[in-house]
Amino acid sequence: MTAALSSAPTRTVSEVAAESGVAPSAVRFYEKHGVVEAERTAGNQRRFGAAAACRIEVARLAQRVGLTVREIAELFSELPPEPGPEDWQHVADRLVAEAEHRVARLRSQLDALGSDGKLCELPAE
C-alpha cells in the first residue's frame, strides 16, 4: 500500500463523533465552518482523516477559552492535514496567549466594577 493510500481519509462522521466525544451533527457543524475537512466518496458520503477527532477536541478547548468557530478555523488553516507535535504546540501557545489576554481584560473589567463608579460610565473594553 502506498503512503497516499494509507493516509486517505477513511473515518465516517459517526466514527469521528465517537472519537471526539461530540454528536455527529457537531462534526458536520465543524466541517461546515472549516475546522475539519472531509472528502466525499462516490456515494457522496463524508470521509475524514485521522486528525479530525483531535482537531474537534482542540476546537472545543479553544471555544472554552473564548474563541469563535471562525477564529478556530483561521487558526487551524495554518496546520498541515496531519499535524505533528510541533504544530499542535504552536496552536497551544496561541491558545495560552489568547486565554491570558482575555483574563487580563476580565481583570480590568472587574477592577472597573469595583471602582464605585456608575456602571453606565465605566470605560468600554
N, CA, C and O atoms as a Tinker XYZ file with bonds, in Angstrom:
   500  protein
     1  N      0.846000   -1.181000    0.000000    73     2
     2  CA     0.000000    0.000000    0.000000    64     1     3
     3  C      0.888000    1.239000    0.000000    63     2     4     5
     4  O      1.862000    1.300000    0.749000    81     3
     5  N      0.563000    2.221000   -0.827000    73     3     6
     6  CA     1.377000    3.428000   -0.905000    64     5     7
     7  C      1.037000    4.375000    0.225000    63     6     8     9
     8  O     -0.005000    4.249000    0.868000    81     7
     9  N      1.923000    5.321000    0.459000    73     7    10
    10  CA     1.679000    6.296000    1.526000    64     9    11
    11  C      0.426000    7.115000    1.240000    63    10    12    13
    12  O     -0.311000    7.465000    2.161000    81    11
    13  N      0.182000    7.423000   -0.035000    73    11    14
    14  CA    -1.001000    8.223000   -0.375000    64    13    15
    15  C     -2.273000    7.478000   -0.008000    63    14    16    17
    16  O     -3.228000    8.082000    0.480000    81    15
    17  N     -2.294000    6.170000   -0.238000    73    15    18
    18  CA    -3.486000    5.403000    0.083000    64    17    19
    19  C     -3.645000    5.216000    1.586000    63    18    20    21
    20  O     -4.765000    5.243000    2.097000    81    19
    21  N     -2.535000    5.027000    2.301000    73    19    22
    22  CA    -2.640000    4.781000    3.729000    64    21    23
    23  C     -3.071000    6.018000    4.504000    63    22    24    25
    24  O     -3.606000    5.898000    5.606000    81    23
    25  N     -2.849000    7.204000    3.948000    73    23    26
    26  CA    -3.259000    8.417000    4.647000    64    25    27
    27  C     -4.579000    8.961000    4.111000    63    26    28    29
    28  O     -4.999000   10.054000    4.492000    81    27
    29  N     -5.229000    8.214000    3.238000    73    27    30
    30  CA    -6.503000    8.665000    2.682000    64    29    31
    31  C     -7.555000    8.734000    3.788000    63    30    32    33
    32  O     -7.576000    7.894000    4.688000    81    31
    33  N     -8.416000    9.728000    3.714000    73    31    34
    34  CA    -9.483000    9.851000    4.707000    64    33    35
    35  C    -10.380000    8.614000    4.700000    63    34    36    37
    36  O    -10.897000    8.212000    3.658000    81    35
    37  N    -10.553000    8.023000    5.869000    73    35    38
    38  CA   -11.342000    6.792000    5.963000    64    37    39
    39  C    -12.414000    6.840000    7.039000    63    38    40    41
    40  O    -13.288000    5.974000    7.071000    81    39
    41  N    -12.366000    7.822000    7.912000    73    39    42
    42  CA   -13.294000    7.846000    9.049000    64    41    43
    43  C    -14.631000    8.478000    8.654000    63    42    44    45
    44  O    -14.680000    9.498000    7.966000    81    43
    45  N    -15.696000    7.850000    9.104000    73    43    46
    46  CA   -17.042000    8.369000    8.853000    64    45    47
    47  C    -17.383000    9.445000    9.880000    63    46    48    49
    48  O    -16.664000    9.637000   10.861000    81    47
    49  N    -18.475000   10.132000    9.642000    73    47    50
    50  CA   -18.953000   11.134000   10.595000    64    49    51
    51  C    -19.148000   10.491000   11.965000    63    50    52    53
    52  O    -18.725000   11.040000   12.983000    81    51
    53  N    -19.792000    9.322000   11.984000    73    51    54
    54  CA   -20.060000    8.643000   13.258000    64    53    55
    55  C    -18.778000    8.252000   13.980000    63    54    56    57
    56  O    -18.691000    8.369000   15.202000    81    55
    57  N    -17.794000    7.794000   13.237000    73    55    58
    58  CA   -16.528000    7.414000   13.859000    64    57    59
    59  C    -15.808000    8.631000   14.451000    63    58    60    61
    60  O    -15.284000    8.564000   15.563000    81    59
    61  N    -15.783000    9.734000   13.712000    73    59    62
    62  CA   -15.150000   10.945000   14.218000    64    61    63
    63  C    -15.911000   11.457000   15.440000    63    62    64    65
    64  O    -15.302000   11.903000   16.412000    81    63
    65  N    -17.230000   11.391000   15.389000    73    63    66
    66  CA   -18.047000   11.827000   16.529000    64    65    67
    67  C    -17.708000   11.007000   17.770000    63    66    68    69
    68  O    -17.517000   11.561000   18.853000    81    67
    69  N    -17.635000    9.696000   17.612000    73    67    70
    70  CA   -17.333000    8.830000   18.754000    64    69    71
    71  C    -15.927000    9.098000   19.290000    63    70    72    73
    72  O    -15.726000    9.142000   20.504000    81    71
    73  N    -14.957000    9.277000   18.399000    73    71    74
    74  CA   -13.579000    9.519000   18.821000    64    73    75
    75  C    -13.423000   10.856000   19.542000    63    74    76    77
    76  O    -12.610000   10.977000   20.458000    81    75
    77  N    -14.197000   11.856000   19.133000    73    75    78
    78  CA   -14.036000   13.196000   19.698000    64    77    79
    79  C    -15.035000   13.520000   20.802000    63    78    80    81
    80  O    -14.927000   14.557000   21.456000    81    79
    81  N    -16.012000   12.632000   21.011000    73    79    82
    82  CA   -16.975000   12.844000   22.090000    64    81    83
    83  C    -18.044000   13.875000   21.790000    63    82    84    85
    84  O    -18.578000   14.502000   22.705000    81    83
    85  N    -18.362000   14.057000   20.519000    73    83    86
    86  CA   -19.414000   15.005000   20.133000    64    85    87
    87  C    -20.481000   14.256000   19.326000    63    86    88    89
    88  O    -20.280000   13.110000   18.925000    81    87
    89  N    -21.592000   14.909000   19.100000    73    87    90
    90  CA   -22.650000   14.345000   18.277000    64    89    91
    91  C    -22.252000   14.431000   16.803000    63    90    92    93
    92  O    -21.477000   15.308000   16.422000    81    91
    93  N    -22.772000   13.538000   15.983000    73    91    94
    94  CA   -22.497000   13.624000   14.543000    64    93    95
    95  C    -22.849000   14.988000   13.949000    63    94    96    97
    96  O    -22.169000   15.461000   13.038000    81    95
    97  N    -23.893000   15.615000   14.454000    73    95    98
    98  CA   -24.256000   16.949000   13.949000    64    97    99
    99  C    -23.150000   17.965000   14.232000    63    98   100   101
   100  O    -22.949000   18.894000   13.450000    81    99
   101  N    -22.431000   17.795000   15.346000    73    99   102
   102  CA   -21.322000   18.693000   15.667000    64   101   103
   103  C    -20.174000   18.502000   14.682000    63   102   104   105
   104  O    -19.523000   19.472000   14.293000    81   103
   105  N    -19.925000   17.266000   14.280000    73   103   106
   106  CA   -18.883000   17.010000   13.286000    64   105   107
   107  C    -19.234000   17.741000   11.993000    63   106   108   109
   108  O    -18.376000   18.390000   11.394000    81   107
   109  N    -20.476000   17.640000   11.565000    73   107   110
   110  CA   -20.910000   18.330000   10.342000    64   109   111
   111  C    -20.828000   19.852000   10.517000    63   110   112   113
   112  O    -20.463000   20.568000    9.584000    81   111
   113  N    -21.169000   20.343000   11.718000    73   111   114
   114  CA   -21.054000   21.780000   12.014000    64   113   115
   115  C    -19.607000   22.235000   11.865000    63   114   116   117
   116  O    -19.337000   23.237000   11.202000    81   115
   117  N    -18.675000   21.505000   12.478000    73   115   118
   118  CA   -17.270000   21.883000   12.393000    64   117   119
   119  C    -16.763000   21.805000   10.957000    63   118   120   121
   120  O    -15.934000   22.617000   10.544000    81   119
   121  N    -17.251000   20.842000   10.204000    73   119   122
   122  CA   -16.859000   20.765000    8.790000    64   121   123
   123  C    -17.393000   21.983000    8.038000    63   122   124   125
   124  O    -16.664000   22.607000    7.266000    81   123
   125  N    -18.637000   22.314000    8.257000    73   123   126
   126  CA   -19.262000   23.457000    7.573000    64   125   127
   127  C    -18.473000   24.743000    7.812000    63   126   128   129
   128  O    -18.388000   25.597000    6.930000    81   127
   129  N    -17.902000   24.877000    8.998000    73   127   130
   130  CA   -17.186000   26.096000    9.361000    64   129   131
   131  C    -15.674000   25.998000    9.166000    63   130   132   133
   132  O    -14.946000   26.901000    9.579000    81   131
   133  N    -15.189000   24.926000    8.550000    73   131   134
   134  CA   -13.788000   24.833000    8.176000    64   133   135
   135  C    -12.831000   24.384000    9.254000    63   134   136   137
   136  O    -11.618000   24.512000    9.090000    81   135
   137  N    -13.350000   23.856000   10.363000    73   135   138
   138  CA   -12.475000   23.364000   11.429000    64   137   139
   139  C    -11.883000   22.008000   11.032000    63   138   140   141
   140  O    -10.714000   21.731000   11.301000    81   139
   141  N    -12.694000   21.171000   10.393000    73   139   142
   142  CA   -12.238000   19.898000    9.844000    64   141   143
   143  C    -12.658000   19.844000    8.381000    63   142   144   145
   144  O    -13.586000   20.534000    7.959000    81   143
   145  N    -11.964000   19.019000    7.623000    73   143   146
   146  CA   -12.287000   18.860000    6.214000    64   145   147
   147  C    -12.589000   17.402000    5.934000    63   146   148   149
   148  O    -12.002000   16.497000    6.527000    81   147
   149  N    -13.517000   17.199000    5.016000    73   147   150
   150  CA   -13.872000   15.851000    4.604000    64   149   151
   151  C    -13.777000   15.738000    3.095000    63   150   152   153
   152  O    -13.945000   16.711000    2.360000    81   151
   153  N    -13.506000   14.541000    2.667000    73   151   154
   154  CA   -13.603000   14.229000    1.246000    64   153   155
   155  C    -14.900000   13.465000    1.053000    63   154   156   157
   156  O    -15.409000   12.840000    1.983000    81   155
   157  N    -15.419000   13.518000   -0.133000    73   155   158
   158  CA   -16.665000   12.814000   -0.444000    64   157   159
   159  C    -16.357000   11.555000   -1.241000    63   158   160   161
   160  O    -15.509000   11.549000   -2.134000    81   159
   161  N    -17.076000   10.485000   -0.891000    73   159   162
   162  CA   -16.943000    9.238000   -1.642000    64   161   163
   163  C    -17.786000    9.340000   -2.909000    63   162   164   165
   164  O    -18.495000   10.324000   -3.116000    81   163
   165  N    -17.703000    8.323000   -3.747000    73   163   166
   166  CA   -18.533000    8.273000   -4.958000    64   165   167
   167  C    -20.010000    8.303000   -4.591000    63   166   168   169
   168  O    -20.831000    8.788000   -5.370000    81   167
   169  N    -20.359000    7.790000   -3.411000    73   167   170
   170  CA   -21.733000    7.800000   -2.932000    64   169   171
   171  C    -22.081000    9.065000   -2.144000    63   170   172   173
   172  O    -23.126000    9.122000   -1.496000    81   171
   173  N    -21.207000   10.082000   -2.196000    73   171   174
   174  CA   -21.392000   11.382000   -1.552000    64   173   175
   175  C    -21.371000   11.306000   -0.021000    63   174   176   177
   176  O    -21.967000   12.153000    0.644000    81   175
   177  N    -20.701000   10.317000    0.535000    73   175   178
   178  CA   -20.543000   10.232000    1.987000    64   177   179
   179  C    -19.239000   10.919000    2.389000    63   178   180   181
   180  O    -18.249000   10.890000    1.658000    81   179
   181  N    -19.266000   11.534000    3.566000    73   179   182
   182  CA   -18.070000   12.211000    4.077000    64   181   183
   183  C    -17.077000   11.190000    4.612000    63   182   184   185
   184  O    -17.459000   10.197000    5.230000    81   183
   185  N    -15.788000   11.451000    4.363000    73   183   186
   186  CA   -14.712000   10.668000    4.952000    64   185   187
   187  C    -13.663000   11.642000    5.463000    63   186   188   189
   188  O    -13.226000   12.547000    4.752000    81   187
   189  N    -13.269000   11.435000    6.719000    73   187   190
   190  CA   -12.339000   12.324000    7.396000    64   189   191
   191  C    -11.004000   11.639000    7.615000    63   190   192   193
   192  O    -10.923000   10.412000    7.689000    81   191
   193  N     -9.958000   12.447000    7.718000    73   191   194
   194  CA    -8.627000   11.946000    8.013000    64   193   195
   195  C     -8.460000   11.641000    9.492000    63   194   196   197
   196  O     -9.343000   11.915000   10.305000    81   195
   197  N     -7.315000   11.071000    9.822000    73   195   198
   198  CA    -7.031000   10.640000   11.187000    64   197   199
   199  C     -7.010000   11.790000   12.193000    63   198   200   201
   200  O     -7.284000   11.573000   13.373000    81   199
   201  N     -6.694000   12.996000   11.755000    73   199   202
   202  CA    -6.570000   14.127000   12.677000    64   201   203
   203  C     -7.902000   14.810000   12.983000    63   202   204   205
   204  O     -7.933000   15.717000   13.815000    81   203
   205  N     -8.986000   14.417000   12.352000    73   203   206
   206  CA   -10.264000   15.122000   12.509000    64   205   207
   207  C    -10.738000   15.138000   13.961000    63   206   208   209
   208  O    -11.143000   16.185000   14.465000    81   207
   209  N    -10.694000   14.003000   14.631000    73   207   210
   210  CA   -11.173000   13.956000   16.022000    64   209   211
   211  C    -10.316000   14.844000   16.923000    63   210   212   213
   212  O    -10.844000   15.534000   17.795000    81   211
   213  N     -9.029000   14.830000   16.723000    73   211   214
   214  CA    -8.135000   15.673000   17.520000    64   213   215
   215  C     -8.441000   17.143000   17.267000    63   214   216   217
   216  O     -8.492000   17.939000   18.205000    81   215
   217  N     -8.641000   17.502000   16.014000    73   215   218
   218  CA    -8.974000   18.894000   15.688000    64   217   219
   219  C    -10.254000   19.326000   16.414000    63   218   220   221
   220  O    -10.332000   20.439000   16.933000    81   219
   221  N    -11.242000   18.449000   16.444000    73   219   222
   222  CA   -12.503000   18.785000   17.116000    64   221   223
   223  C    -12.285000   18.940000   18.617000    63   222   224   225
   224  O    -12.821000   19.863000   19.230000    81   223
   225  N    -11.511000   18.054000   19.205000    73   223   226
   226  CA   -11.236000   18.167000   20.645000    64   225   227
   227  C    -10.506000   19.468000   20.966000    63   226   228   229
   228  O    -10.823000   20.131000   21.954000    81   227
   229  N     -9.541000   19.832000   20.143000    73   227   230
   230  CA    -8.816000   21.089000   20.364000    64   229   231
   231  C     -9.746000   22.274000   20.108000    63   230   232   233
   232  O     -9.662000   23.281000   20.811000    81   231
   233  N    -10.621000   22.172000   19.122000    73   231   234
   234  CA   -11.586000   23.237000   18.843000    64   233   235
   235  C    -12.501000   23.459000   20.043000    63   234   236   237
   236  O    -12.799000   24.600000   20.395000    81   235
   237  N    -12.937000   22.393000   20.659000    73   235   238
   238  CA   -13.802000   22.524000   21.840000    64   237   239
   239  C    -13.060000   23.225000   22.981000    63   238   240   241
   240  O    -13.635000   24.053000   23.687000    81   239
   241  N    -11.789000   22.889000   23.151000    73   239   242
   242  CA   -10.955000   23.572000   24.149000    64   241   243
   243  C    -10.831000   25.059000   23.800000    63   242   244   245
   244  O    -10.961000   25.919000   24.671000    81   243
   245  N    -10.582000   25.349000   22.535000    73   243   246
   246  CA   -10.447000   26.741000   22.096000    64   245   247
   247  C    -11.747000   27.516000   22.317000    63   246   248   249
   248  O    -11.715000   28.701000   22.649000    81   247
   249  N    -12.875000   26.857000   22.137000    73   247   250
   250  CA   -14.157000   27.514000   22.405000    64   249   251
   251  C    -14.295000   27.843000   23.889000    63   250   252   253
   252  O    -14.827000   28.894000   24.247000    81   251
   253  N    -13.819000   26.948000   24.750000    73   251   254
   254  CA   -13.868000   27.228000   26.188000    64   253   255
   255  C    -12.971000   28.407000   26.549000    63   254   256   257
   256  O    -13.265000   29.147000   27.488000    81   255
   257  N    -11.878000   28.582000   25.805000    73   255   258
   258  CA   -11.004000   29.744000   26.000000    64   257   259
   259  C    -11.737000   31.010000   25.565000    63   258   260   261
   260  O    -11.465000   32.097000   26.076000    81   259
   261  N    -12.663000   30.870000   24.626000    73   259   262
   262  CA   -13.450000   32.011000   24.176000    64   261   263
   263  C    -13.360000   32.304000   22.695000    63   262   264   265
   264  O    -13.965000   33.268000   22.225000    81   263
   265  N    -12.620000   31.497000   21.943000    73   263   266
   266  CA   -12.522000   31.716000   20.511000    64   265   267
   267  C    -13.821000   31.325000   19.814000    63   266   268   269
   268  O    -14.517000   30.402000   20.236000    81   267
   269  N    -14.128000   32.035000   18.757000    73   267   270
   270  CA   -15.284000   31.684000   17.934000    64   269   271
   271  C    -14.878000   30.570000   16.973000    63   270   272   273
   272  O    -13.692000   30.304000   16.780000    81   271
   273  N    -15.854000   29.936000   16.386000    73   271   274
   274  CA   -15.565000   28.879000   15.417000    64   273   275
   275  C    -14.796000   29.458000   14.230000    63   274   276   277
   276  O    -13.912000   28.800000   13.680000    81   275
   277  N    -15.125000   30.661000   13.844000    73   275   278
   278  CA   -14.398000   31.311000   12.739000    64   277   279
   279  C    -12.924000   31.509000   13.105000    63   278   280   281
   280  O    -12.042000   31.259000   12.284000    81   279
   281  N    -12.655000   31.960000   14.345000    73   279   282
   282  CA   -11.272000   32.149000   14.790000    64   281   283
   283  C    -10.531000   30.815000   14.850000    63   282   284   285
   284  O     -9.347000   30.741000   14.520000    81   283
   285  N    -11.218000   29.782000   15.263000    73   283   286
   286  CA   -10.602000   28.453000   15.335000    64   285   287
   287  C    -10.258000   27.952000   13.940000    63   286   288   289
   288  O     -9.164000   27.436000   13.713000    81   287
   289  N    -11.191000   28.105000   13.008000    73   287   290
   290  CA   -10.939000   27.679000   11.627000    64   289   291
   291  C     -9.744000   28.427000   11.049000    63   290   292   293
   292  O     -8.933000   27.845000   10.328000    81   291
   293  N     -9.633000   29.711000   11.363000    73   291   294
   294  CA    -8.499000   30.507000   10.888000    64   293   295
   295  C     -7.195000   29.996000   11.490000    63   294   296   297
   296  O     -6.190000   29.877000   10.789000    81   295
   297  N     -7.209000   29.695000   12.779000    73   295   298
   298  CA    -6.030000   29.148000   13.446000    64   297   299
   299  C     -5.632000   27.809000   12.834000    63   298   300   301
   300  O     -4.451000   27.556000   12.595000    81   299
   301  N     -6.617000   26.958000   12.581000    73   299   302
   302  CA    -6.344000   25.638000   12.021000    64   301   303
   303  C     -5.953000   25.691000   10.550000    63   302   304   305
   304  O     -5.362000   24.740000   10.039000    81   303
   305  N     -6.268000   26.777000    9.864000    73   303   306
   306  CA    -5.934000   26.862000    8.438000    64   305   307
   307  C     -4.427000   26.813000    8.211000    63   306   308   309
   308  O     -3.969000   26.493000    7.114000    81   307
   309  N     -3.665000   27.128000    9.242000    73   307   310
   310  CA    -2.202000   27.096000    9.158000    64   309   311
   311  C     -1.626000   25.695000    9.388000    63   310   312   313
   312  O     -0.438000   25.466000    9.164000    81   311
   313  N     -2.466000   24.763000    9.835000    73   311   314
   314  CA    -1.993000   23.412000   10.146000    64   313   315
   315  C     -1.924000   22.546000    8.890000    63   314   316   317
   316  O     -2.728000   22.708000    7.972000    81   315
   317  N     -0.955000   21.620000    8.854000    73   315   318
   318  CA    -0.958000   20.636000    7.771000    64   317   319
   319  C     -2.100000   19.634000    7.982000    63   318   320   321
   320  O     -2.667000   19.579000    9.074000    81   319
   321  N     -2.444000   18.855000    6.977000    73   319   322
   322  CA    -3.547000   17.893000    7.121000    64   321   323
   323  C     -3.388000   16.923000    8.291000    63   322   324   325
   324  O     -4.373000   16.585000    8.948000    81   323
   325  N     -2.188000   16.482000    8.553000    73   323   326
   326  CA    -1.912000   15.583000    9.681000    64   325   327
   327  C     -0.868000   16.254000   10.573000    63   326   328   329
   328  O      0.325000   15.976000   10.445000    81   327
   329  N     -1.310000   17.144000   11.482000    73   327   330
   330  CA    -0.368000   17.921000   12.299000    64   329   331
   331  C      0.495000   17.048000   13.210000    63   330   332   333
   332  O      0.052000   16.025000   13.731000    81   331
   333  N      1.723000   17.484000   13.380000    73   331   334
   334  CA     2.636000   16.825000   14.299000    64   333   335
   335  C      2.669000   17.557000   15.627000    63   334   336   337
   336  O      2.006000   18.581000   15.793000    81   335
   337  N      3.445000   17.033000   16.579000    73   335   338
   338  CA     3.527000   17.650000   17.907000    64   337   339
   339  C      3.928000   19.125000   17.871000    63   338   340   341
   340  O      3.390000   19.930000   18.631000    81   339
   341  N      4.868000   19.484000   16.997000    73   339   342
   342  CA     5.292000   20.889000   16.930000    64   341   343
   343  C      4.177000   21.789000   16.402000    63   342   344   345
   344  O      4.070000   22.946000   16.807000    81   343
   345  N      3.351000   21.265000   15.506000    73   343   346
   346  CA     2.204000   22.033000   15.004000    64   345   347
   347  C      1.196000   22.281000   16.123000    63   346   348   349
   348  O      0.691000   23.391000   16.286000    81   347
   349  N      0.911000   21.226000   16.892000    73   347   350
   350  CA    -0.038000   21.370000   17.993000    64   349   351
   351  C      0.524000   22.271000   19.085000    63   350   352   353
   352  O     -0.236000   22.974000   19.752000    81   351
   353  N      1.846000   22.263000   19.281000    73   351   354
   354  CA     2.459000   23.154000   20.274000    64   353   355
   355  C      2.248000   24.612000   19.876000    63   354   356   357
   356  O      1.991000   25.463000   20.727000    81   355
   357  N      2.356000   24.893000   18.588000    73   355   358
   358  CA     2.111000   26.259000   18.095000    64   357   359
   359  C      0.670000   26.671000   18.407000    63   358   360   361
   360  O      0.428000   27.795000   18.847000    81   359
   361  N     -0.277000   25.772000   18.183000    73   359   362
   362  CA    -1.690000   26.050000   18.496000    64   361   363
   363  C     -1.841000   26.270000   19.999000    63   362   364   365
   364  O     -2.514000   27.210000   20.422000    81   363
   365  N     -1.222000   25.414000   20.804000    73   363   366
   366  CA    -1.313000   25.553000   22.262000    64   365   367
   367  C     -0.753000   26.895000   22.721000    63   366   368   369
   368  O     -1.344000   27.552000   23.578000    81   367
   369  N      0.373000   27.302000   22.163000    73   367   370
   370  CA     0.972000   28.590000   22.524000    64   369   371
   371  C      0.023000   29.737000   22.202000    63   370   372   373
   372  O     -0.114000   30.672000   22.992000    81   371
   373  N     -0.625000   29.670000   21.057000    73   371   374
   374  CA    -1.575000   30.726000   20.669000    64   373   375
   375  C     -2.792000   30.734000   21.592000    63   374   376   377
   376  O     -3.294000   31.798000   21.956000    81   375
   377  N     -3.264000   29.540000   21.969000    73   375   378
   378  CA    -4.420000   29.471000   22.864000    64   377   379
   379  C     -4.079000   30.008000   24.257000    63   378   380   381
   380  O     -4.884000   30.709000   24.869000    81   379
   381  N     -2.901000   29.681000   24.745000    73   379   382
   382  CA    -2.468000   30.192000   26.054000    64   381   383
   383  C     -2.375000   31.718000   26.008000    63   382   384   385
   384  O     -2.842000   32.398000   26.922000    81   383
   385  N     -1.777000   32.250000   24.952000    73   383   386
   386  CA    -1.656000   33.709000   24.834000    64   385   387
   387  C     -3.032000   34.365000   24.778000    63   386   388   389
   388  O     -3.258000   35.398000   25.409000    81   387
   389  N     -3.943000   33.769000   24.026000    73   387   390
   390  CA    -5.291000   34.326000   23.929000    64   389   391
   391  C     -6.007000   34.239000   25.272000    63   390   392   393
   392  O     -6.685000   35.187000   25.667000    81   391
   393  N     -5.870000   33.133000   25.971000    73   391   394
   394  CA    -6.510000   32.987000   27.285000    64   393   395
   395  C     -5.963000   34.019000   28.262000    63   394   396   397
   396  O     -6.728000   34.636000   29.003000    81   395
   397  N     -4.653000   34.210000   28.272000    73   395   398
   398  CA    -4.050000   35.194000   29.166000    64   397   399
   399  C     -4.526000   36.604000   28.839000    63   398   400   401
   400  O     -4.774000   37.402000   29.743000    81   399
   401  N     -4.654000   36.912000   27.562000    73   399   402
   402  CA    -5.146000   38.227000   27.138000    64   401   403
   403  C     -6.580000   38.432000   27.617000    63   402   404   405
   404  O     -6.922000   39.502000   28.120000    81   403
   405  N     -7.407000   37.420000   27.464000    73   403   406
   406  CA    -8.806000   37.530000   27.888000    64   405   407
   407  C     -8.927000   37.644000   29.404000    63   406   408   409
   408  O     -9.775000   38.385000   29.903000    81   407
   409  N     -8.096000   36.924000   30.133000    73   407   410
   410  CA    -8.109000   37.018000   31.595000    64   409   411
   411  C     -7.710000   38.427000   32.023000    63   410   412   413
   412  O     -8.319000   38.988000   32.934000    81   411
   413  N     -6.704000   39.000000   31.384000    73   411   414
   414  CA    -6.272000   40.359000   31.719000    64   413   415
   415  C     -7.403000   41.359000   31.465000    63   414   416   417
   416  O     -7.625000   42.262000   32.271000    81   415
   417  N     -8.112000   41.201000   30.354000    73   415   418
   418  CA    -9.245000   42.091000   30.063000    64   417   419
   419  C    -10.339000   41.935000   31.108000    63   418   420   421
   420  O    -10.920000   42.924000   31.555000    81   419
   421  N    -10.623000   40.697000   31.498000    73   419   422
   422  CA   -11.650000   40.465000   32.515000    64   421   423
   423  C    -11.239000   41.063000   33.861000    63   422   424   425
   424  O    -12.072000   41.637000   34.562000    81   423
   425  N     -9.960000   40.932000   34.226000    73   423   426
   426  CA    -9.483000   41.521000   35.487000    64   425   427
   427  C     -9.653000   43.050000   35.457000    63   426   428   429
   428  O    -10.036000   43.661000   36.455000    81   427
   429  N     -9.369000   43.639000   34.323000    73   427   430
   430  CA    -9.537000   45.078000   34.168000    64   429   431
   431  C    -11.006000   45.470000   34.338000    63   430   432   433
   432  O    -11.322000   46.468000   34.985000    81   431
   433  N    -11.885000   44.682000   33.757000    73   431   434
   434  CA   -13.310000   44.959000   33.890000    64   433   435
   435  C    -13.779000   44.767000   35.324000    63   434   436   437
   436  O    -14.611000   45.533000   35.811000    81   435
   437  N    -13.257000   43.760000   35.999000    73   435   438
   438  CA   -13.599000   43.555000   37.416000    64   437   439
   439  C    -13.132000   44.731000   38.265000    63   438   440   441
   440  O    -13.843000   45.184000   39.161000    81   439
   441  N    -11.933000   45.218000   37.975000    73   439   442
   442  CA   -11.424000   46.383000   38.705000    64   441   443
   443  C    -12.337000   47.588000   38.486000    63   442   444   445
   444  O    -12.628000   48.336000   39.419000    81   443
   445  N    -12.780000   47.765000   37.262000    73   443   446
   446  CA   -13.670000   48.891000   36.960000    64   445   447
   447  C    -14.996000   48.746000   37.694000    63   446   448   449
   448  O    -15.557000   49.734000   38.165000    81   447
   449  N    -15.493000   47.531000   37.792000    73   447   450
   450  CA   -16.754000   47.305000   38.507000    64   449   451
   451  C    -16.620000   47.624000   39.993000    63   450   452   453
   452  O    -17.589000   48.047000   40.623000    81   451
   453  N    -15.452000   47.428000   40.548000    73   451   454
   454  CA   -15.222000   47.687000   41.963000    64   453   455
   455  C    -14.789000   49.111000   42.255000    63   454   456   457
   456  O    -14.406000   49.424000   43.383000    81   455
   457  N    -14.845000   49.974000   41.258000    73   455   458
   458  CA   -14.334000   51.333000   41.435000    64   457   459
   459  C    -15.348000   52.325000   41.966000    63   458   460   461
   460  O    -15.042000   53.514000   42.053000    81   459
   461  N    -16.534000   51.886000   42.322000    73   459   462
   462  CA   -17.600000   52.748000   42.850000    64   461   463
   463  C    -18.118000   53.749000   41.817000    63   462   464   465
   464  O    -18.850000   54.674000   42.170000    81   463
   465  N    -17.745000   53.575000   40.546000    73   463   466
   466  CA   -18.276000   54.449000   39.508000    64   465   467
   467  C    -19.632000   53.964000   39.051000    63   466   468   469
   468  O    -20.023000   52.832000   39.335000    81   467
   469  N    -20.344000   54.812000   38.350000    73   467   470
   470  CA   -21.630000   54.398000   37.784000    64   469   471
   471  C    -21.374000   53.369000   36.694000    63   470   472   473
   472  O    -20.471000   53.528000   35.873000    81   471
   473  N    -22.172000   52.321000   36.696000    73   471   474
   474  CA   -21.970000   51.273000   35.715000    64   473   475
   475  C    -22.045000   51.800000   34.288000    63   474   476   477
   476  O    -21.305000   51.348000   33.414000    81   475
   477  N    -22.939000   52.757000   34.052000    73   475   478
   478  CA   -23.089000   53.276000   32.694000    64   477   479
   479  C    -21.922000   54.176000   32.283000    63   478   480   481
   480  O    -21.804000   54.538000   31.112000    81   479
   481  N    -21.067000   54.537000   33.231000    73   479   482
   482  CA   -19.939000   55.412000   32.919000    64   481   483
   483  C    -18.604000   54.680000   32.925000    63   482   484   485
   484  O    -17.556000   55.297000   32.733000    81   483
   485  N    -18.635000   53.378000   33.144000    73   483   486
   486  CA   -17.390000   52.614000   33.146000    64   485   487
   487  C    -16.838000   52.555000   31.729000    63   486   488   489
   488  O    -17.600000   52.516000   30.763000    81   487
   489  N    -15.511000   52.550000   31.603000    73   487   490
   490  CA   -14.916000   52.509000   30.268000    64   489   491
   491  C    -15.246000   51.182000   29.571000    63   490   492   493
   492  O    -15.293000   50.120000   30.191000    81   491
   493  N    -15.472000   51.289000   28.264000    73   491   494
   494  CA   -15.675000   50.077000   27.461000    64   493   495
   495  C    -14.324000   49.399000   27.297000    63   494   496   497
   496  O    -13.274000   49.997000   27.531000    81   495
   497  N    -14.376000   48.171000   26.902000    73   495   498
   498  CA   -13.138000   47.417000   26.705000    64   497   499
   499  C    -12.184000   48.276000   25.965000    63   498   500
   500  O    -11.064000   47.852000   25.681000    81   499
